[in-house]
Amino acid sequence: MIQRIQTVYWLAAVILLGVFIPLPLFEFTESGNQVTIHSTDVNFIYRPIIGQIVFILIIIFLFKRRLLQIALGYVVLVNLIAICFGVFVKYMGLTESHPELKIQPWVFTLLIPIGLHVLAIRAVKKDEALIKSMDRLR
């Protein structure tokens, strides 16, 4: 069923990832001009975020195949961690050329979908354990 708690977790992660896309990641001044870098300016951050949003929405509708949900959930989890690592690498690369670089506070909200995803995977595992225990009672 779609009305499970893991669906709420995954939808919250999708919303947070969707809100993250138009927000600026970094700001710095270059020759007197204020420069902001958005996630849409960095393809190795923007495209995987869009891909993860689509992938999570697909996972939500695989509710009848819980083991596949768990497996794909781990794939998405690794990809979300890789996206966070990509943002960190971009930040470190820009820090070398622009020491006055400011990271925006909402960049850290990229960590929240990782936590929500872990909670969703745990909820799917609980559902699977419940189904297996019910099968033993039959």
Backbone as JSON Lines, residues from 0, in Angstrom:
{"i":0,"aa":"M","n":[0.84,-1.18,0.0],"ca":[0.0,0.0,0.0],"c":[0.88,1.24,0.0]}
{"i":1,"aa":"I","n":[0.37,2.26,-0.62],"ca":[1.16,3.48,-0.72],"c":[1.09,4.29,0.58]}
{"i":2,"aa":"Q","n":[0.11,4.1,1.41],"ca":[-0.04,4.92,2.61],"c":[0.78,4.4,3.78]}
{"i":3,"aa":"R","n":[1.99,3.98,3.54],"ca":[2.87,3.51,4.6],"c":[3.81,4.62,5.01]}
{"i":4,"aa":"I","n":[4.47,4.46,6.16],"ca":[5.31,5.53,6.68],"c":[6.53,5.75,5.8]}
{"i":5,"aa":"Q","n":[7.06,4.68,5.17],"ca":[8.22,4.87,4.31],"c":[7.9,5.75,3.11]}
{"i":6,"aa":"T","n":[6.65,5.73,2.67],"ca":[6.24,6.62,1.59],"c":[6.34,8.07,2.02]}
{"i":7,"aa":"V","n":[5.96,8.34,3.25],"ca":[6.07,9.7,3.78],"c":[7.53,10.12,3.83]}
{"i":8,"aa":"Y","n":[8.4,9.23,4.29],"ca":[9.83,9.54,4.34],"c":[10.37,9.81,2.94]}
{"i":9,"aa":"W","n":[10.02,8.96,1.99],"ca":[10.53,9.15,0.64],"c":[9.97,10.4,-0.02]}
{"i":10,"aa":"L","n":[8.7,10.7,0.21],"ca":[8.13,11.93,-0.35],"c":[8.77,13.17,0.26]}
{"i":11,"aa":"A","n":[9.06,13.12,1.56],"ca":[9.76,14.25,2.19],"c":[11.15,14.41,1.6]}
{"i":12,"aa":"A","n":[11.83,13.31,1.32],"ca":[13.15,13.37,0.7],"c":[13.05,13.96,-0.71]}
{"i":13,"aa":"V","n":[12.03,13.56,-1.46],"ca":[11.83,14.1,-2.81],"c":[11.57,15.6,-2.75]}
{"i":14,"aa":"I","n":[10.75,16.03,-1.81],"ca":[10.46,17.46,-1.67],"c":[11.71,18.24,-1.32]}
{"i":15,"aa":"L","n":[12.5,17.73,-0.37],"ca":[13.73,18.42,0.01],"c":[14.73,18.48,-1.15]}
{"i":16,"aa":"L","n":[14.85,17.39,-1.88],"ca":[15.75,17.41,-3.04],"c":[15.24,18.37,-4.12]}
{"i":17,"aa":"G","n":[13.93,18.42,-4.31],"ca":[13.35,19.33,-5.29],"c":[13.52,20.78,-4.91]}
{"i":18,"aa":"V","n":[13.42,21.08,-3.62],"ca":[13.61,22.45,-3.15],"c":[15.08,22.84,-3.24]}
{"i":19,"aa":"F","n":[15.96,21.86,-3.11],"ca":[17.4,22.13,-3.13],"c":[17.88,22.59,-4.51]}
{"i":20,"aa":"I","n":[17.21,22.18,-5.57],"ca":[17.69,22.43,-6.93],"c":[17.84,23.93,-7.26]}
{"i":21,"aa":"P","n":[16.83,24.78,-7.05],"ca":[17.01,26.18,-7.48],"c":[17.82,27.05,-6.51]}
{"i":22,"aa":"L","n":[18.11,26.57,-5.34],"ca":[18.81,27.39,-4.36],"c":[20.3,27.49,-4.68]}
{"i":23,"aa":"P","n":[20.92,28.65,-4.37],"ca":[22.36,28.78,-4.62],"c":[23.17,27.96,-3.62]}
{"i":24,"aa":"L","n":[24.26,27.38,-4.12],"ca":[25.14,26.58,-3.27],"c":[26.21,27.43,-2.59]}
{"i":25,"aa":"F","n":[26.88,28.25,-3.4],"ca":[28.01,29.02,-2.91],"c":[27.93,30.46,-3.39]}
{"i":26,"aa":"E","n":[28.56,31.36,-2.63],"ca":[28.68,32.76,-3.03],"c":[30.11,33.2,-2.82]}
{"i":27,"aa":"F","n":[30.6,34.03,-3.73],"ca":[31.9,34.65,-3.56],"c":[31.95,35.91,-4.4]}
{"i":28,"aa":"T","n":[32.88,36.78,-4.1],"ca":[33.05,38.0,-4.87],"c":[34.25,37.84,-5.8]}
{"i":29,"aa":"E","n":[34.05,38.21,-7.04],"ca":[35.12,38.12,-8.03],"c":[35.18,39.45,-8.76]}
{"i":30,"aa":"S","n":[36.27,40.14,-8.61],"ca":[36.52,41.47,-9.18],"c":[35.36,42.42,-8.91]}
{"i":31,"aa":"G","n":[34.91,42.45,-7.66],"ca":[33.87,43.37,-7.23],"c":[32.45,42.89,-7.48]}
{"i":32,"aa":"N","n":[32.26,41.81,-8.17],"ca":[30.93,41.29,-8.46],"c":[30.61,40.11,-7.56]}
{"i":33,"aa":"Q","n":[29.37,40.06,-7.11],"ca":[28.9,38.94,-6.3],"c":[28.52,37.79,-7.22]}
{"i":34,"aa":"V","n":[29.17,36.65,-7.06],"ca":[28.93,35.48,-7.91],"c":[28.27,34.4,-7.06]}
{"i":35,"aa":"T","n":[27.17,33.85,-7.56],"ca":[26.53,32.73,-6.88],"c":[26.56,31.52,-7.81]}
{"i":36,"aa":"I","n":[26.78,30.37,-7.23],"ca":[26.79,29.12,-7.99],"c":[25.6,28.29,-7.53]}
{"i":37,"aa":"H","n":[24.73,27.98,-8.46],"ca":[23.55,27.15,-8.19],"c":[23.86,25.71,-8.55]}
{"i":38,"aa":"S","n":[23.02,24.79,-8.08],"ca":[23.22,23.38,-8.43],"c":[22.98,23.17,-9.92]}
{"i":39,"aa":"T","n":[22.18,24.04,-10.55],"ca":[21.95,23.91,-11.99],"c":[23.19,24.3,-12.79]}
{"i":40,"aa":"D","n":[24.11,25.03,-12.17],"ca":[25.36,25.39,-12.84],"c":[26.37,24.26,-12.81]}
{"i":41,"aa":"V","n":[26.18,23.31,-11.93],"ca":[27.13,22.22,-11.75],"c":[26.42,20.93,-12.17]}
{"i":42,"aa":"N","n":[26.72,20.44,-13.37],"ca":[26.0,19.29,-13.92],"c":[26.18,18.02,-13.11]}
{"i":43,"aa":"F","n":[27.36,17.82,-12.5],"ca":[27.55,16.57,-11.76],"c":[26.85,16.6,-10.41]}
{"i":44,"aa":"I","n":[26.19,17.7,-10.08],"ca":[25.34,17.76,-8.89],"c":[23.87,17.8,-9.31]}
{"i":45,"aa":"Y","n":[23.56,18.58,-10.32],"ca":[22.18,18.8,-10.74],"c":[21.54,17.54,-11.34]}
{"i":46,"aa":"R","n":[22.21,16.93,-12.29],"ca":[21.62,15.76,-12.96],"c":[21.42,14.58,-12.02]}
{"i":47,"aa":"P","n":[22.37,14.26,-11.15],"ca":[22.11,13.15,-10.21],"c":[20.96,13.44,-9.25]}
{"i":48,"aa":"I","n":[20.77,14.7,-8.87],"ca":[19.65,15.03,-7.98],"c":[18.33,14.76,-8.7]}
{"i":49,"aa":"I","n":[18.23,15.18,-9.94],"ca":[17.01,14.9,-10.72],"c":[16.82,13.4,-10.87]}
{"i":50,"aa":"G","n":[17.91,12.69,-11.13],"ca":[17.83,11.23,-11.25],"c":[17.37,10.57,-9.96]}
{"i":51,"aa":"Q","n":[17.85,11.07,-8.83],"ca":[17.46,10.49,-7.55],"c":[15.99,10.76,-7.24]}
{"i":52,"aa":"I","n":[15.51,11.93,-7.63],"ca":[14.08,12.23,-7.42],"c":[13.22,11.24,-8.2]}
{"i":53,"aa":"V","n":[13.57,11.01,-9.46],"ca":[12.81,10.07,-10.29],"c":[12.92,8.66,-9.72]}
{"i":54,"aa":"F","n":[14.14,8.28,-9.32],"ca":[14.38,6.94,-8.8],"c":[13.59,6.7,-7.51]}
{"i":55,"aa":"I","n":[13.53,7.68,-6.63],"ca":[12.78,7.54,-5.38],"c":[11.29,7.4,-5.68]}
{"i":56,"aa":"L","n":[10.8,8.17,-6.64],"ca":[9.38,8.05,-7.0],"c":[9.07,6.67,-7.57]}
{"i":57,"aa":"I","n":[10.0,6.09,-8.31],"ca":[9.82,4.72,-8.81],"c":[9.79,3.74,-7.64]}
{"i":58,"aa":"I","n":[10.69,3.93,-6.68],"ca":[10.76,3.04,-5.51],"c":[9.44,3.06,-4.73]}
{"i":59,"aa":"I","n":[8.84,4.22,-4.62],"ca":[7.58,4.34,-3.88],"c":[6.52,3.41,-4.48]}
{"i":60,"aa":"F","n":[6.48,3.33,-5.81],"ca":[5.44,2.53,-6.46],"c":[5.81,1.06,-6.61]}
{"i":61,"aa":"L","n":[6.93,0.65,-6.05],"ca":[7.28,-0.77,-6.0],"c":[6.88,-1.37,-4.66]}
{"i":62,"aa":"F","n":[5.79,-0.9,-4.09],"ca":[5.4,-1.3,-2.74],"c":[5.06,-2.78,-2.63]}
{"i":63,"aa":"K","n":[4.76,-3.43,-3.73],"ca":[4.45,-4.86,-3.65],"c":[5.71,-5.72,-3.65]}
{"i":64,"aa":"R","n":[6.84,-5.14,-3.98],"ca":[8.1,-5.88,-4.05],"c":[9.07,-5.25,-3.05]}
{"i":65,"aa":"R","n":[8.89,-5.59,-1.79],"ca":[9.64,-4.96,-0.71],"c":[11.14,-5.24,-0.78]}
{"i":66,"aa":"L","n":[11.53,-6.45,-1.16],"ca":[12.96,-6.75,-1.25],"c":[13.64,-5.92,-2.35]}
{"i":67,"aa":"L","n":[12.93,-5.69,-3.44],"ca":[13.45,-4.82,-4.49],"c":[13.52,-3.37,-4.0]}
{"i":68,"aa":"Q","n":[12.53,-2.95,-3.2],"ca":[12.57,-1.62,-2.61],"c":[13.8,-1.45,-1.74]}
{"i":69,"aa":"I","n":[14.11,-2.45,-0.94],"ca":[15.28,-2.36,-0.07],"c":[16.56,-2.28,-0.9]}
{"i":70,"aa":"A","n":[16.67,-3.12,-1.91],"ca":[17.87,-3.13,-2.74],"c":[18.05,-1.8,-3.47]}
{"i":71,"aa":"L","n":[16.98,-1.33,-4.09],"ca":[17.06,-0.04,-4.78],"c":[17.25,1.11,-3.81]}
{"i":72,"aa":"G","n":[16.71,0.95,-2.6],"ca":[16.9,1.97,-1.57],"c":[18.37,2.15,-1.21]}
{"i":73,"aa":"Y","n":[19.09,1.04,-1.15],"ca":[20.53,1.13,-0.87],"c":[21.28,1.8,-2.02]}
{"i":74,"aa":"V","n":[20.85,1.54,-3.24],"ca":[21.47,2.19,-4.4],"c":[21.28,3.7,-4.32]}
{"i":75,"aa":"V","n":[20.06,4.12,-4.02],"ca":[19.78,5.55,-3.91],"c":[20.55,6.16,-2.74]}
{"i":76,"aa":"L","n":[20.65,5.43,-1.66],"ca":[21.39,5.92,-0.5],"c":[22.85,6.18,-0.84]}
{"i":77,"aa":"V","n":[23.47,5.25,-1.55],"ca":[24.86,5.43,-1.96],"c":[24.99,6.62,-2.91]}
{"i":78,"aa":"N","n":[24.02,6.77,-3.81],"ca":[24.06,7.91,-4.73],"c":[23.87,9.24,-4.01]}
{"i":79,"aa":"L","n":[23.0,9.29,-3.01],"ca":[22.83,10.53,-2.24],"c":[24.11,10.89,-1.5]}
{"i":80,"aa":"I","n":[24.79,9.9,-0.96],"ca":[26.07,10.16,-0.29],"c":[27.1,10.65,-1.31]}
{"i":81,"aa":"A","n":[27.08,10.08,-2.52],"ca":[28.0,10.53,-3.56],"c":[27.71,11.97,-3.98]}
{"i":82,"aa":"I","n":[26.44,12.37,-4.01],"ca":[26.08,13.74,-4.34],"c":[26.63,14.68,-3.27]}
{"i":83,"aa":"C","n":[26.47,14.31,-2.01],"ca":[27.03,15.14,-0.92],"c":[28.54,15.25,-1.06]}
{"i":84,"aa":"F","n":[29.19,14.15,-1.41],"ca":[30.63,14.17,-1.62],"c":[30.99,15.07,-2.8]}
{"i":85,"aa":"G","n":[30.18,15.06,-3.86],"ca":[30.41,15.93,-5.01],"c":[30.31,17.41,-4.64]}
{"i":86,"aa":"V","n":[29.33,17.75,-3.8],"ca":[29.21,19.14,-3.34],"c":[30.45,19.52,-2.53]}
{"i":87,"aa":"F","n":[30.91,18.62,-1.69],"ca":[32.1,18.88,-0.88],"c":[33.33,19.07,-1.76]}
{"i":88,"aa":"V","n":[33.48,18.23,-2.8],"ca":[34.62,18.35,-3.71],"c":[34.56,19.68,-4.46]}
{"i":89,"aa":"K","n":[33.38,20.07,-4.91],"ca":[33.22,21.35,-5.6],"c":[33.59,22.51,-4.67]}
{"i":90,"aa":"Y","n":[33.16,22.4,-3.42],"ca":[33.48,23.44,-2.44],"c":[34.99,23.54,-2.22]}
{"i":91,"aa":"M","n":[35.64,22.39,-2.08],"ca":[37.09,22.4,-1.86],"c":[37.82,22.95,-3.09]}
{"i":92,"aa":"G","n":[37.34,22.64,-4.27],"ca":[37.97,23.15,-5.49],"c":[37.82,24.65,-5.63]}
{"i":93,"aa":"L","n":[36.66,25.17,-5.23],"ca":[36.45,26.61,-5.32],"c":[37.17,27.36,-4.21]}
{"i":94,"aa":"T","n":[37.37,26.72,-3.08],"ca":[38.04,27.37,-1.96],"c":[39.49,27.72,-2.31]}
{"i":95,"aa":"E","n":[40.13,26.88,-3.13],"ca":[41.51,27.15,-3.51],"c":[41.64,28.44,-4.32]}
{"i":96,"aa":"S","n":[40.71,28.66,-5.23],"ca":[40.79,29.86,-6.07],"c":[40.08,31.07,-5.48]}
{"i":97,"aa":"H","n":[39.15,30.85,-4.56],"ca":[38.38,31.94,-3.94],"c":[38.34,31.72,-2.42]}
{"i":98,"aa":"P","n":[39.31,32.25,-1.69],"ca":[39.33,31.99,-0.25],"c":[38.16,32.62,0.51]}
{"i":99,"aa":"E","n":[37.5,33.61,-0.08],"ca":[36.37,34.26,0.59],"c":[35.04,33.57,0.3]}
{"i":100,"aa":"L","n":[35.09,32.38,-0.23],"ca":[33.9,31.61,-0.6],"c":[33.03,31.34,0.62]}
{"i":101,"aa":"K","n":[31.72,31.59,0.45],"ca":[30.76,31.3,1.52],"c":[29.84,30.19,1.06]}
{"i":102,"aa":"I","n":[29.73,29.17,1.88],"ca":[28.8,28.09,1.58],"c":[27.44,28.49,2.17]}
{"i":103,"aa":"Q","n":[26.4,28.28,1.42],"ca":[25.06,28.65,1.87],"c":[24.56,27.64,2.9]}
{"i":104,"aa":"P","n":[23.8,28.09,3.89],"ca":[23.38,27.17,4.96],"c":[22.47,26.04,4.5]}
{"i":105,"aa":"W","n":[21.69,26.25,3.45],"ca":[20.76,25.2,3.02],"c":[21.46,24.08,2.27]}
{"i":106,"aa":"V","n":[22.76,24.2,2.0],"ca":[23.5,23.09,1.41],"c":[23.51,21.9,2.38]}
{"i":107,"aa":"F","n":[23.49,22.2,3.67],"ca":[23.51,21.14,4.67],"c":[22.17,20.41,4.75]}
{"i":108,"aa":"T","n":[21.12,20.97,4.16],"ca":[19.84,20.25,4.12],"c":[19.9,19.07,3.16]}
{"i":109,"aa":"L","n":[20.98,18.98,2.4],"ca":[21.18,17.82,1.53],"c":[21.43,16.56,2.35]}
{"i":110,"aa":"L","n":[21.8,16.71,3.6],"ca":[22.02,15.57,4.47],"c":[20.71,14.99,5.01]}
{"i":111,"aa":"I","n":[19.66,15.8,5.06],"ca":[18.38,15.35,5.61],"c":[17.76,14.22,4.77]}
{"i":112,"aa":"P","n":[17.76,14.31,3.42],"ca":[17.21,13.18,2.65],"c":[17.95,11.87,2.89]}
{"i":113,"aa":"I","n":[19.23,11.94,3.24],"ca":[19.96,10.7,3.56],"c":[19.36,10.06,4.8]}
{"i":114,"aa":"G","n":[19.12,10.85,5.83],"ca":[18.5,10.33,7.05],"c":[17.1,9.82,6.8]}
{"i":115,"aa":"L","n":[16.32,10.55,6.01],"ca":[14.97,10.1,5.69],"c":[14.99,8.79,4.9]}
{"i":116,"aa":"H","n":[15.96,8.66,4.05],"ca":[16.07,7.45,3.26],"c":[16.43,6.24,4.13]}
{"i":117,"aa":"V","n":[17.3,6.46,5.09],"ca":[17.65,5.38,6.02],"c":[16.41,4.96,6.81]}
{"i":118,"aa":"L","n":[15.63,5.92,7.27],"ca":[14.4,5.61,8.0],"c":[13.41,4.83,7.11]}
{"i":119,"aa":"A","n":[13.32,5.2,5.85],"ca":[12.41,4.5,4.94],"c":[12.86,3.05,4.72]}
{"i":120,"aa":"I","n":[14.15,2.85,4.57],"ca":[14.65,1.48,4.39],"c":[14.36,0.64,5.63]}
{"i":121,"aa":"R","n":[14.55,1.23,6.8],"ca":[14.25,0.5,8.05],"c":[12.77,0.15,8.13]}
{"i":122,"aa":"A","n":[11.9,1.06,7.69],"ca":[10.46,0.79,7.73],"c":[10.08,-0.33,6.75]}
{"i":123,"aa":"V","n":[10.71,-0.37,5.59],"ca":[10.44,-1.45,4.64],"c":[10.91,-2.78,5.22]}
{"i":124,"aa":"K","n":[12.05,-2.78,5.89],"ca":[12.54,-4.01,6.52],"c":[11.58,-4.49,7.61]}
{"i":125,"aa":"K","n":[11.01,-3.54,8.37],"ca":[10.02,-3.91,9.38],"c":[8.79,-4.54,8.74]}
{"i":126,"aa":"D","n":[8.33,-3.95,7.64],"ca":[7.18,-4.51,6.92],"c":[7.48,-5.92,6.43]}
{"i":127,"aa":"E","n":[8.67,-6.11,5.9],"ca":[9.05,-7.43,5.39],"c":[9.1,-8.45,6.53]}
{"i":128,"aa":"A","n":[9.64,-8.04,7.68],"ca":[9.68,-8.94,8.84],"c":[8.27,-9.28,9.32]}
{"i":129,"aa":"L","n":[7.39,-8.31,9.3],"ca":[6.01,-8.54,9.7],"c":[5.31,-9.53,8.76]}
{"i":130,"aa":"I","n":[5.52,-9.37,7.49],"ca":[4.92,-10.28,6.51],"c":[5.46,-11.7,6.7]}
{"i":131,"aa":"K","n":[6.77,-11.82,6.93],"ca":[7.35,-13.14,7.14],"c":[6.81,-13.79,8.41]}
{"i":132,"aa":"S","n":[6.61,-12.99,9.47],"ca":[6.06,-13.56,10.71],"c":[4.61,-13.99,10.52]}
{"i":133,"aa":"M","n":[3.87,-13.27,9.72],"ca":[2.48,-13.64,9.45],"c":[2.42,-14.93,8.62]}
{"i":134,"aa":"D","n":[3.38,-15.11,7.72],"ca":[3.42,-16.34,6.92],"c":[3.73,-17.54,7.8]}
{"i":135,"aa":"R","n":[4.52,-17.35,8.83],"ca":[4.83,-18.46,9.73],"c":[3.61,-18.89,10.53]}
{"i":136,"aa":"L","n":[2.72,-17.96,10.82],"ca":[1.54,-18.29,11.61],"c":[0.5,-19.07,10.81]}
{"i":137,"aa":"R","n":[0.54,-18.98,9.49],"ca":[-0.46,-19.68,8.66],"c":[-0.27,-21.12,8.67]}
